[in-house]
Amino acid sequence: MSENTFDLTAHPHTRLNILTGEWVLVSPHRSKRPWQGKVESPSLVQRPAYVEDCYLCPGNTRADGTKNPAYTGPIAFTNDFSALLADTPQGGENEDGLLVARSQKGICRVICFSPRHDLTLPEMELPDIRKVVDLWHTELESLAAVPFIKYIQIFENKGEIMGCSNPHPHGQIWASEDVPMEIEKETRQQRNYYQQHGRSLLSAYLEKELKQEERIIAQNEHFVAVVPFWAVWPYEAMIISRRHVQHLLQFTPAERDGLAAILKELTTKYDNLFETSFPYSAGMHQMPFNDGDSHPEWHWHMHFYPPLLRSATVKKFMVGYEMLAHPQRDITPEYAAARLRELPVVHYKKAGVPA
């Protein structure tokens, strides 16, 4: 190839995030530079199945004095320190359009994935992950029935590095009376595409990815996991439903099975990448609720944003230019996808262990 011919794998370029309308700078040539930064030794943490003073373990007392039941599967309860409160009074301030605030009410729930303190999603058995999917479904259905709730964010912060305050594997659901900014962006982009083309943006995008195969990590009958073409984080991933549905409540039983399976496969590959409990922030994106719109443009998907870059301890930070001007990455999404795709689907802790 001529030095004057542009090459995505070699030359600096920007890529468009079609879901938000924002751009990311990709600098693949920088991945060849020698690393002279911080190097840390990974800490191998073996947690027990039960911890006496853990607020989330079965039978223990939480910070607010509530006693957990002796639960044997996934469980949900209202967050003892909710960021949103259902009884917040309506109000706000507006000083000449310069000092603007408005009240925000909502409901925050905690989802314990398992009674086991030591089992994250990739180490759970598939039927137990399916129970988590079913509980997400139940919680979503209940929260969507609350008239003032306009959006429901199901998410997980995994690992201390991601600000997780309790190591017991759990996720959260925040339901709010306003639609968050990221969802507004994705609604606008998906609606524009749907109105122009008569099909969902992610259906068209997924068709391209399946044809090229460069950024596919894993797939099954109902879902595909990819490193998005516009990924910002080194090993960012997105799960997309093959069927164009607006939200989790529309999944068939077979699709719930498929979601559990691809969650286990993707998170296992994450753990196997650096042989560590791989940290990330992950969450489903789906249509807003209770706004009088059926949102035919919306297509369910789930984002994974992990911070690890070169090892179990070398992290990617958003600093300098990335905070002040533009997100930027060095390794290409294609390289990241290839690394993840080639990893085994058996968890590294179980490798060599007889079935």
Contacts in CASP RR format, 6 or more apart in sequence:
PFRMAT RR
TARGET T0000
AUTHOR 0000-0000-0000
METHOD contacts of the structure
MODEL  1
MSENTFDLTAHPHTRLNILTGEWVLVSPHRSKRPWQGKVESPSLVQRPAY
VEDCYLCPGNTRADGTKNPAYTGPIAFTNDFSALLADTPQGGENEDGLLV
ARSQKGICRVICFSPRHDLTLPEMELPDIRKVVDLWHTELESLAAVPFIK
YIQIFENKGEIMGCSNPHPHGQIWASEDVPMEIEKETRQQRNYYQQHGRS
LLSAYLEKELKQEERIIAQNEHFVAVVPFWAVWPYEAMIISRRHVQHLLQ
FTPAERDGLAAILKELTTKYDNLFETSFPYSAGMHQMPFNDGDSHPEWHW
HMHFYPPLLRSATVKKFMVGYEMLAHPQRDITPEYAAARLRELPVVHYKK
AGVPA
1 7 0 8 1.000
6 13 0 8 1.000
8 26 0 8 1.000
8 28 0 8 1.000
8 332 0 8 1.000
8 334 0 8 1.000
9 28 0 8 1.000
9 332 0 8 1.000
9 334 0 8 1.000
10 28 0 8 1.000
10 29 0 8 1.000
11 28 0 8 1.000
11 29 0 8 1.000
12 25 0 8 1.000
12 26 0 8 1.000
12 27 0 8 1.000
12 28 0 8 1.000
12 29 0 8 1.000
13 25 0 8 1.000
13 26 0 8 1.000
14 23 0 8 1.000
14 24 0 8 1.000
14 25 0 8 1.000
14 26 0 8 1.000
14 326 0 8 1.000
15 23 0 8 1.000
15 24 0 8 1.000
15 26 0 8 1.000
15 229 0 8 1.000
15 230 0 8 1.000
16 22 0 8 1.000
16 23 0 8 1.000
16 230 0 8 1.000
17 23 0 8 1.000
17 24 0 8 1.000
17 228 0 8 1.000
17 230 0 8 1.000
18 189 0 8 1.000
18 193 0 8 1.000
18 201 0 8 1.000
18 205 0 8 1.000
18 230 0 8 1.000
19 185 0 8 1.000
19 186 0 8 1.000
19 189 0 8 1.000
19 190 0 8 1.000
19 201 0 8 1.000
19 202 0 8 1.000
19 230 0 8 1.000
20 182 0 8 1.000
20 185 0 8 1.000
20 186 0 8 1.000
20 189 0 8 1.000
21 185 0 8 1.000
21 189 0 8 1.000
22 185 0 8 1.000
22 327 0 8 1.000
23 230 0 8 1.000
23 326 0 8 1.000
23 327 0 8 1.000
24 230 0 8 1.000
24 231 0 8 1.000
24 232 0 8 1.000
24 326 0 8 1.000
24 327 0 8 1.000
24 328 0 8 1.000
24 329 0 8 1.000
25 326 0 8 1.000
25 327 0 8 1.000
25 328 0 8 1.000
25 329 0 8 1.000
26 328 0 8 1.000
26 329 0 8 1.000
26 330 0 8 1.000
26 332 0 8 1.000
26 333 0 8 1.000
27 328 0 8 1.000
27 329 0 8 1.000
27 330 0 8 1.000
28 330 0 8 1.000
28 331 0 8 1.000
28 332 0 8 1.000
28 335 0 8 1.000
30 330 0 8 1.000
31 330 0 8 1.000
31 331 0 8 1.000
31 335 0 8 1.000
35 310 0 8 1.000
35 314 0 8 1.000
37 314 0 8 1.000
38 314 0 8 1.000
39 311 0 8 1.000
39 313 0 8 1.000
39 314 0 8 1.000
40 311 0 8 1.000
40 313 0 8 1.000
40 314 0 8 1.000
41 313 0 8 1.000
42 274 0 8 1.000
42 275 0 8 1.000
42 276 0 8 1.000
42 311 0 8 1.000
42 312 0 8 1.000
42 313 0 8 1.000
45 277 0 8 1.000
46 118 0 8 1.000
47 117 0 8 1.000
47 118 0 8 1.000
47 167 0 8 1.000
48 117 0 8 1.000
48 118 0 8 1.000
49 116 0 8 1.000
49 117 0 8 1.000
49 118 0 8 1.000
49 119 0 8 1.000
50 57 0 8 1.000
50 58 0 8 1.000
50 116 0 8 1.000
50 117 0 8 1.000
51 57 0 8 1.000
51 117 0 8 1.000
51 168 0 8 1.000
52 60 0 8 1.000
53 60 0 8 1.000
54 60 0 8 1.000
54 117 0 8 1.000
54 166 0 8 1.000
54 167 0 8 1.000
54 168 0 8 1.000
55 61 0 8 1.000
55 62 0 8 1.000
55 63 0 8 1.000
55 80 0 8 1.000
55 166 0 8 1.000
55 168 0 8 1.000
56 62 0 8 1.000
56 68 0 8 1.000
56 110 0 8 1.000
56 112 0 8 1.000
56 117 0 8 1.000
56 166 0 8 1.000
56 168 0 8 1.000
56 170 0 8 1.000
57 68 0 8 1.000
57 115 0 8 1.000
57 117 0 8 1.000
57 168 0 8 1.000
58 68 0 8 1.000
58 69 0 8 1.000
58 70 0 8 1.000
58 71 0 8 1.000
58 72 0 8 1.000
58 115 0 8 1.000
59 67 0 8 1.000
59 68 0 8 1.000
59 69 0 8 1.000
59 70 0 8 1.000
60 67 0 8 1.000
60 68 0 8 1.000
61 67 0 8 1.000
61 68 0 8 1.000
62 68 0 8 1.000
62 80 0 8 1.000
63 80 0 8 1.000
63 81 0 8 1.000
64 80 0 8 1.000
66 77 0 8 1.000
66 80 0 8 1.000
68 75 0 8 1.000
69 75 0 8 1.000
71 112 0 8 1.000
71 115 0 8 1.000
72 115 0 8 1.000
73 114 0 8 1.000
73 115 0 8 1.000
73 128 0 8 1.000
73 131 0 8 1.000
74 111 0 8 1.000
74 112 0 8 1.000
74 113 0 8 1.000
74 114 0 8 1.000
74 128 0 8 1.000
74 131 0 8 1.000
74 132 0 8 1.000
74 135 0 8 1.000
75 111 0 8 1.000
75 112 0 8 1.000
75 135 0 8 1.000
76 109 0 8 1.000
76 110 0 8 1.000
76 111 0 8 1.000
76 112 0 8 1.000
76 135 0 8 1.000
76 138 0 8 1.000
76 139 0 8 1.000
76 173 0 8 1.000
77 109 0 8 1.000
77 110 0 8 1.000
78 107 0 8 1.000
78 108 0 8 1.000
78 109 0 8 1.000
78 110 0 8 1.000
79 108 0 8 1.000
79 109 0 8 1.000
79 110 0 8 1.000
79 172 0 8 1.000
82 106 0 8 1.000
82 107 0 8 1.000
82 108 0 8 1.000
83 108 0 8 1.000
83 174 0 8 1.000
84 104 0 8 1.000
84 105 0 8 1.000
84 106 0 8 1.000
84 107 0 8 1.000
84 108 0 8 1.000
84 174 0 8 1.000
84 175 0 8 1.000
84 176 0 8 1.000
85 105 0 8 1.000
85 106 0 8 1.000
86 105 0 8 1.000
86 106 0 8 1.000
86 107 0 8 1.000
87 105 0 8 1.000
88 103 0 8 1.000
88 104 0 8 1.000
88 105 0 8 1.000
88 106 0 8 1.000
89 103 0 8 1.000
90 103 0 8 1.000
91 102 0 8 1.000
91 103 0 8 1.000
92 101 0 8 1.000
92 102 0 8 1.000
92 103 0 8 1.000
93 99 0 8 1.000
93 100 0 8 1.000
93 101 0 8 1.000
93 102 0 8 1.000
94 100 0 8 1.000
94 101 0 8 1.000
104 176 0 8 1.000
104 177 0 8 1.000
104 178 0 8 1.000
105 148 0 8 1.000
105 176 0 8 1.000
105 177 0 8 1.000
106 148 0 8 1.000
106 149 0 8 1.000
106 174 0 8 1.000
106 175 0 8 1.000
106 176 0 8 1.000
106 177 0 8 1.000
107 143 0 8 1.000
107 146 0 8 1.000
107 149 0 8 1.000
107 174 0 8 1.000
107 175 0 8 1.000
108 172 0 8 1.000
108 173 0 8 1.000
108 174 0 8 1.000
108 175 0 8 1.000
109 139 0 8 1.000
109 143 0 8 1.000
109 172 0 8 1.000
109 173 0 8 1.000
109 174 0 8 1.000
109 175 0 8 1.000
110 170 0 8 1.000
110 171 0 8 1.000
110 172 0 8 1.000
111 132 0 8 1.000
111 135 0 8 1.000
111 136 0 8 1.000
111 139 0 8 1.000
111 170 0 8 1.000
111 171 0 8 1.000
111 172 0 8 1.000
111 173 0 8 1.000
112 168 0 8 1.000
112 169 0 8 1.000
112 170 0 8 1.000
112 171 0 8 1.000
113 119 0 8 1.000
113 120 0 8 1.000
113 121 0 8 1.000
113 124 0 8 1.000
113 128 0 8 1.000
113 129 0 8 1.000
113 132 0 8 1.000
113 169 0 8 1.000
113 170 0 8 1.000
113 171 0 8 1.000
114 124 0 8 1.000
114 128 0 8 1.000
114 169 0 8 1.000
116 169 0 8 1.000
117 167 0 8 1.000
117 168 0 8 1.000
117 169 0 8 1.000
119 169 0 8 1.000
120 158 0 8 1.000
120 169 0 8 1.000
120 267 0 8 1.000
120 271 0 8 1.000
120 277 0 8 1.000
121 129 0 8 1.000
121 132 0 8 1.000
121 156 0 8 1.000
121 169 0 8 1.000
121 263 0 8 1.000
121 264 0 8 1.000
121 267 0 8 1.000
122 264 0 8 1.000
122 267 0 8 1.000
122 268 0 8 1.000
122 270 0 8 1.000
122 271 0 8 1.000
122 347 0 8 1.000
123 271 0 8 1.000
123 347 0 8 1.000
123 349 0 8 1.000
124 132 0 8 1.000
124 264 0 8 1.000
126 260 0 8 1.000
126 261 0 8 1.000
126 264 0 8 1.000
129 260 0 8 1.000
129 263 0 8 1.000
129 264 0 8 1.000
130 256 0 8 1.000
130 257 0 8 1.000
130 260 0 8 1.000
132 260 0 8 1.000
133 256 0 8 1.000
133 259 0 8 1.000
133 260 0 8 1.000
133 263 0 8 1.000
134 256 0 8 1.000
136 154 0 8 1.000
136 173 0 8 1.000
136 248 0 8 1.000
136 284 0 8 1.000
137 248 0 8 1.000
137 249 0 8 1.000
137 251 0 8 1.000
137 256 0 8 1.000
139 154 0 8 1.000
139 173 0 8 1.000
140 152 0 8 1.000
140 154 0 8 1.000
140 173 0 8 1.000
140 247 0 8 1.000
140 248 0 8 1.000
140 249 0 8 1.000
141 249 0 8 1.000
143 149 0 8 1.000
143 152 0 8 1.000
143 173 0 8 1.000
143 175 0 8 1.000
144 152 0 8 1.000
144 249 0 8 1.000
144 289 0 8 1.000
144 290 0 8 1.000
146 175 0 8 1.000
146 290 0 8 1.000
147 290 0 8 1.000
148 177 0 8 1.000
148 290 0 8 1.000
149 175 0 8 1.000
149 176 0 8 1.000
149 177 0 8 1.000
149 289 0 8 1.000
149 290 0 8 1.000
150 176 0 8 1.000
150 177 0 8 1.000
150 178 0 8 1.000
150 179 0 8 1.000
150 288 0 8 1.000
150 289 0 8 1.000
150 290 0 8 1.000
150 291 0 8 1.000
151 175 0 8 1.000
151 176 0 8 1.000
151 178 0 8 1.000
151 179 0 8 1.000
151 180 0 8 1.000
151 183 0 8 1.000
151 288 0 8 1.000
151 289 0 8 1.000
152 173 0 8 1.000
152 174 0 8 1.000
152 175 0 8 1.000
152 286 0 8 1.000
152 289 0 8 1.000
153 173 0 8 1.000
153 174 0 8 1.000
153 175 0 8 1.000
153 176 0 8 1.000
153 180 0 8 1.000
153 283 0 8 1.000
153 284 0 8 1.000
154 172 0 8 1.000
154 173 0 8 1.000
154 248 0 8 1.000
154 283 0 8 1.000
154 284 0 8 1.000
155 171 0 8 1.000
155 172 0 8 1.000
155 173 0 8 1.000
155 174 0 8 1.000
155 281 0 8 1.000
155 282 0 8 1.000
155 283 0 8 1.000
155 284 0 8 1.000
156 170 0 8 1.000
156 171 0 8 1.000
156 172 0 8 1.000
156 280 0 8 1.000
156 281 0 8 1.000
156 282 0 8 1.000
156 283 0 8 1.000
157 163 0 8 1.000
157 164 0 8 1.000
157 171 0 8 1.000
157 172 0 8 1.000
157 281 0 8 1.000
158 164 0 8 1.000
158 169 0 8 1.000
158 277 0 8 1.000
158 278 0 8 1.000
158 279 0 8 1.000
158 280 0 8 1.000
158 281 0 8 1.000
158 282 0 8 1.000
159 167 0 8 1.000
159 277 0 8 1.000
159 279 0 8 1.000
160 167 0 8 1.000
160 279 0 8 1.000
161 279 0 8 1.000
161 307 0 8 1.000
161 315 0 8 1.000
162 279 0 8 1.000
162 280 0 8 1.000
162 281 0 8 1.000
162 307 0 8 1.000
179 187 0 8 1.000
179 288 0 8 1.000
179 291 0 8 1.000
182 285 0 8 1.000
183 285 0 8 1.000
183 288 0 8 1.000
186 285 0 8 1.000
187 287 0 8 1.000
187 288 0 8 1.000
187 295 0 8 1.000
187 297 0 8 1.000
187 298 0 8 1.000
189 201 0 8 1.000
190 200 0 8 1.000
190 201 0 8 1.000
190 202 0 8 1.000
190 297 0 8 1.000
190 298 0 8 1.000
190 299 0 8 1.000
191 297 0 8 1.000
193 200 0 8 1.000
193 201 0 8 1.000
193 204 0 8 1.000
193 297 0 8 1.000
194 200 0 8 1.000
194 201 0 8 1.000
194 296 0 8 1.000
194 297 0 8 1.000
195 297 0 8 1.000
197 204 0 8 1.000
199 244 0 8 1.000
200 244 0 8 1.000
200 297 0 8 1.000
200 298 0 8 1.000
200 299 0 8 1.000
201 297 0 8 1.000
201 299 0 8 1.000
202 240 0 8 1.000
202 244 0 8 1.000
202 299 0 8 1.000
202 301 0 8 1.000
203 244 0 8 1.000
203 299 0 8 1.000
205 240 0 8 1.000
206 224 0 8 1.000
206 226 0 8 1.000
206 240 0 8 1.000
206 242 0 8 1.000
209 215 0 8 1.000
209 216 0 8 1.000
209 224 0 8 1.000
209 226 0 8 1.000
209 229 0 8 1.000
210 216 0 8 1.000
210 219 0 8 1.000
210 224 0 8 1.000
214 334 0 8 1.000
214 337 0 8 1.000
214 338 0 8 1.000
215 226 0 8 1.000
215 227 0 8 1.000
215 228 0 8 1.000
215 229 0 8 1.000
215 333 0 8 1.000
215 334 0 8 1.000
215 337 0 8 1.000
216 224 0 8 1.000
216 225 0 8 1.000
216 226 0 8 1.000
216 337 0 8 1.000
216 341 0 8 1.000
217 225 0 8 1.000
217 226 0 8 1.000
217 227 0 8 1.000
217 237 0 8 1.000
217 266 0 8 1.000
217 269 0 8 1.000
217 337 0 8 1.000
217 340 0 8 1.000
217 341 0 8 1.000
218 224 0 8 1.000
218 225 0 8 1.000
218 262 0 8 1.000
218 265 0 8 1.000
218 266 0 8 1.000
218 269 0 8 1.000
218 341 0 8 1.000
218 345 0 8 1.000
219 225 0 8 1.000
219 262 0 8 1.000
220 258 0 8 1.000
220 261 0 8 1.000
220 262 0 8 1.000
220 265 0 8 1.000
221 242 0 8 1.000
221 254 0 8 1.000
221 258 0 8 1.000
222 241 0 8 1.000
222 242 0 8 1.000
222 243 0 8 1.000
222 254 0 8 1.000
222 255 0 8 1.000
222 257 0 8 1.000
222 258 0 8 1.000
222 259 0 8 1.000
222 262 0 8 1.000
223 239 0 8 1.000
223 240 0 8 1.000
223 241 0 8 1.000
223 242 0 8 1.000
223 255 0 8 1.000
223 258 0 8 1.000
223 259 0 8 1.000
223 262 0 8 1.000
224 239 0 8 1.000
224 240 0 8 1.000
224 242 0 8 1.000
224 262 0 8 1.000
225 237 0 8 1.000
225 238 0 8 1.000
225 239 0 8 1.000
225 262 0 8 1.000
225 265 0 8 1.000
225 266 0 8 1.000
226 237 0 8 1.000
226 238 0 8 1.000
226 240 0 8 1.000
226 337 0 8 1.000
227 235 0 8 1.000
227 236 0 8 1.000
227 237 0 8 1.000
227 238 0 8 1.000
227 333 0 8 1.000
227 334 0 8 1.000
227 336 0 8 1.000
227 337 0 8 1.000
227 340 0 8 1.000
228 236 0 8 1.000
228 237 0 8 1.000
228 238 0 8 1.000
228 333 0 8 1.000
229 333 0 8 1.000
230 333 0 8 1.000
231 237 0 8 1.000
231 329 0 8 1.000
231 333 0 8 1.000
231 336 0 8 1.000
232 305 0 8 1.000
232 327 0 8 1.000
232 329 0 8 1.000
233 305 0 8 1.000
233 306 0 8 1.000
233 307 0 8 1.000
233 316 0 8 1.000
233 329 0 8 1.000
234 306 0 8 1.000
234 307 0 8 1.000
234 308 0 8 1.000
234 309 0 8 1.000
234 316 0 8 1.000
234 329 0 8 1.000
234 331 0 8 1.000
234 336 0 8 1.000
235 270 0 8 1.000
235 273 0 8 1.000
235 306 0 8 1.000
235 308 0 8 1.000
235 336 0 8 1.000
235 339 0 8 1.000
235 340 0 8 1.000
236 303 0 8 1.000
236 304 0 8 1.000
236 305 0 8 1.000
236 306 0 8 1.000
236 333 0 8 1.000
236 336 0 8 1.000
237 266 0 8 1.000
237 303 0 8 1.000
237 304 0 8 1.000
237 306 0 8 1.000
237 340 0 8 1.000
238 301 0 8 1.000
238 302 0 8 1.000
238 303 0 8 1.000
238 304 0 8 1.000
239 259 0 8 1.000
239 262 0 8 1.000
239 263 0 8 1.000
239 266 0 8 1.000
239 301 0 8 1.000
239 302 0 8 1.000
239 304 0 8 1.000
240 299 0 8 1.000
240 300 0 8 1.000
240 301 0 8 1.000
241 251 0 8 1.000
241 255 0 8 1.000
241 299 0 8 1.000
241 300 0 8 1.000
241 301 0 8 1.000
243 255 0 8 1.000
244 299 0 8 1.000
245 251 0 8 1.000
245 299 0 8 1.000
245 300 0 8 1.000
246 286 0 8 1.000
246 287 0 8 1.000
246 294 0 8 1.000
246 295 0 8 1.000
246 296 0 8 1.000
246 298 0 8 1.000
246 299 0 8 1.000
246 300 0 8 1.000
247 286 0 8 1.000
247 287 0 8 1.000
247 289 0 8 1.000
247 298 0 8 1.000
247 300 0 8 1.000
248 284 0 8 1.000
248 286 0 8 1.000
248 300 0 8 1.000
250 300 0 8 1.000
251 259 0 8 1.000
265 345 0 8 1.000
266 304 0 8 1.000
267 278 0 8 1.000
268 344 0 8 1.000
268 345 0 8 1.000
268 346 0 8 1.000
268 347 0 8 1.000
269 340 0 8 1.000
269 341 0 8 1.000
269 343 0 8 1.000
269 344 0 8 1.000
269 345 0 8 1.000
270 278 0 8 1.000
270 280 0 8 1.000
270 304 0 8 1.000
270 306 0 8 1.000
270 340 0 8 1.000
271 277 0 8 1.000
271 278 0 8 1.000
271 347 0 8 1.000
271 348 0 8 1.000
272 343 0 8 1.000
272 344 0 8 1.000
272 347 0 8 1.000
272 348 0 8 1.000
273 308 0 8 1.000
273 339 0 8 1.000
273 340 0 8 1.000
273 343 0 8 1.000
274 308 0 8 1.000
274 311 0 8 1.000
274 312 0 8 1.000
275 312 0 8 1.000
275 348 0 8 1.000
276 308 0 8 1.000
276 312 0 8 1.000
278 306 0 8 1.000
278 308 0 8 1.000
279 306 0 8 1.000
279 307 0 8 1.000
279 308 0 8 1.000
280 304 0 8 1.000
280 305 0 8 1.000
280 306 0 8 1.000
280 307 0 8 1.000
281 304 0 8 1.000
281 305 0 8 1.000
282 302 0 8 1.000
282 303 0 8 1.000
282 304 0 8 1.000
282 305 0 8 1.000
283 302 0 8 1.000
283 303 0 8 1.000
283 304 0 8 1.000
284 300 0 8 1.000
284 301 0 8 1.000
284 302 0 8 1.000
285 300 0 8 1.000
285 301 0 8 1.000
285 302 0 8 1.000
285 303 0 8 1.000
286 298 0 8 1.000
286 300 0 8 1.000
287 295 0 8 1.000
287 298 0 8 1.000
288 295 0 8 1.000
307 315 0 8 1.000
307 316 0 8 1.000
307 317 0 8 1.000
308 314 0 8 1.000
308 315 0 8 1.000
308 316 0 8 1.000
309 315 0 8 1.000
309 316 0 8 1.000
309 331 0 8 1.000
316 329 0 8 1.000
318 327 0 8 1.000
321 328 0 8 1.000
322 328 0 8 1.000
344 351 0 8 1.000
END
